[in-house]
Amino acid sequence: MFGQITPLSTATKENALSLNQPKTSFKELLDEPELVAIIQTGYKDLRYVTCLNEDKIWTSGETNDIKCFNIKGSLFQTIKTKSGNWRNDIAVDSDGDLLYSDCETKTVNIVKNGQIEELIRSKGWKPVNMCITSTGDLLVTMYSDNISQSKVVRYSGSTEKQTIQFDEEGNPLYSGNSAIKYITENRNHDICVADWEAGVVVVVNQDGKLRWRYTGHPSATKIKPFRPRGITTDSQSRILTADCRNHCIHIVDQIGQNDGIEGIASPIEDNPYVDVGGRSALRLNINTSKQDALCIYNELGPTLTTMVGAAEMGKLEMKVKVKEVGTDRSNIVQIADLNDNFPMPFERSNMWNNANIRWIYHGKTDVSAENLAVTMASAGYYRCVKKLDCPEAEHNNYIVETKTKMNNLLNNAPASFQGAVLRFQRGIYHYMSTRNNNFSNRSQKSTITVV
């Protein structure tokens, strides 16, 4: 299929969105993951894995030893913790030295030339998870001795440089308990923490200011609550966190910067990451403080798909191009042609029968075409109640009474739609919005063409 969108009849410069394509070239992503190696660590419960280099990894479990394996699975080195306790996390610094935390002794230790040295000793706080930043700093998650507070501390060597604990309103960023809080730094220097107990990924910038929170995707968390275990990022600044309860990995884009498409600020905290069934995905801002919006996308790849979704200029992957964007237009109805100011009855329309739901806010993608029409149109939707109101003549022969009733309904229709992503079959679909400022946008119409 190949798609084309005609412009809105009231399109303005303010509605245009310029896509700044990243200049960085990325490796082609594999359609199927490639199995490189299987390494038997000998741990009953493998807890942590960190890379030493391209050929070796450090591993640890619920024992007092830390093992280094090469890529072929051969044991290369074993380190036993100084206290005899099983350590809480491991990391490798910029010099290639192994670090491990021990919350019982409240220390972070470094292994140099096979010898263990104490690097950090905290007072009143127990260090748990760690990561090394791109600048060589050490980030450590900690909880207080009375298990009521949590924080992230940045160290340069053994010197404390920064504490991240509260947002700008003085509210705790992280749950106050001893539950594990996995941590990593993204390529844009954001600090990402997977707060297992709270069921949230918290992202702050390098200054410690809250950017956004991610609480899971409805399609994954409808079985069991989201509890992120482990966190990392990839070369495209995407955040990956494991959801062992729902047997999946969540992949979340970076958002929040104010530099074009790579950083449009989200007006809500919990953006879902949406798989539209192709080689790309898009992020939707649903039920926003800016009310609703309509975006139409063309997906580039083996097939080209036209999609309609509620998004406030949502974050897009490189494979997706915005073709049209506007605000307060997510409640839409099909019209017979662009000269009409009232919708086609459902019995006469083909738009929703030819649409396949790729994502919808309530998570039920198997709804009927009629229910989809109701969802997309909100209170602006109508169907003929009496056969007399639905003559078989052409649309412009509808009786005046029907038009009057429809106008009254549309003029009072609330903008209550919450969002969907649709894939349309071949066809030409004229549509208009059902609501904006007492339907002042009734002239805001457009056409979706898929050929």
Steps between C-alpha positions, in 0.01 A plus 500: 500500500603858450339792683441865431337770712336809360554816706242639740287766343583730795865402536712776651869551556454431871378149420816407310760279665856493373685173547868541581654172393788388723837527329634199686488181296390186681553136418213328325280332760452126469149373432579198720744500795826314446612255769870564561577272795352309793709518817438270795594705808435236766286737705163378622375858475697715257452861614732732310700504178733777384742518208873520562571531128377349173632157597438474875217553749476513879210314665368466853228310681383448857842384612816673616692447177509703178594314181652619175429299184622538145262499206549125452372432851834415659558619858777760492515635857319477836494766772365433850355797688705634789216479755375160388159651423339463160541836333211716381622613158807501279640749249818559300658844509669686215835343593357148475502442877215307661278675756250334731264636765437346841200642682582311821834679538362816327795498262585510134815302433745495209707206379844601373742232382298239687511696828185644662509858627229706666407790271194653671349463847165669554350608832133438569443366148543159338634492141326259267507541121764678294601612153796680345421815302649612169721744692631229733288598801330236714124514562373305802144438618465493879238457769511639853576289806140537618379387154286811450689689228683433175736709291761499225851626576766593244866442587823598333735243640413499870378862502126566512398752230120488480191366677173436316204436729209744450318669212454877471191484727690317772338163433713184512610382156541141614305271732628499857588136564778246462367362171747487213527809281694423183686792346664595170605813312360567153705638209343844555625488864152436643504288815250213478388306807274193492316519833380141537278547805329811360454344156649797317803609300606847618708714263679817612749713310865528601409785735256274683181666373208270427428454130240224495379173646404178321256261667470233234297437187133394535541201267777356720374599845139386461604154626722592795618837636813653348807427713819598314806287578825616347550793265731591214510722189599439139687693229181688405443624857208268552444369852451127548366349821400142575146415613541148636142475625364554150791327322598791281747785458371857483676727248445869568619796295678796656269803513493843659768705322400822328689457175247399237368152446769343717382690803141619495396529863227265613203662675432173683724268696400156375534486123438155355751360254290377208583209270314561176594167348780627278870570536436810703298631789360829618424660830156637575411775745147408598239683704731798528446831669492646150194285433514275196685511172509317172819395325523308175816302434654318209709202603798439272614146437389191310146636517383852554217544743280795571405535864282731701577551867448744782837662553624843599785495249610167645851360498573299185756243396716573196289272281187711549425836340234745612281584202245717673445628851238710674347556840155417638420280203509149634120465512437438133215373284491395137330732254391431143705783355678813615194715434302328776468635852338194655613135520393201298282253691694195607300276265626700203861551608798275419776669698473296819434165333827553313701593811707263708577601859872487576467660843217657700497661842277239669710211366219310323594481134222261395215752511239511226508757222191665648658530844815637340290765325346596833843516665654711227205738479419533870167676550515628144413154366149416389313229313155507347237421759216469252516362151333818383807692612728286281369521145682307231547816295831679473635672810396847385136388502487439874194658652545841661381373838786250519757768422356728766510227764856418403615862520354535850677184614834600356486853638480354851735206459777473760859431396533179699687263271812347657694354212551221247739396226331362189624333184274562202439282197512644148242768452414869510356627828373855551464606862437798723541579866200473728595766748718802565383823662130431445583337169667807359740263326225349290693613194803302619461203272739278315537183297696183566599322179655153501564351155 
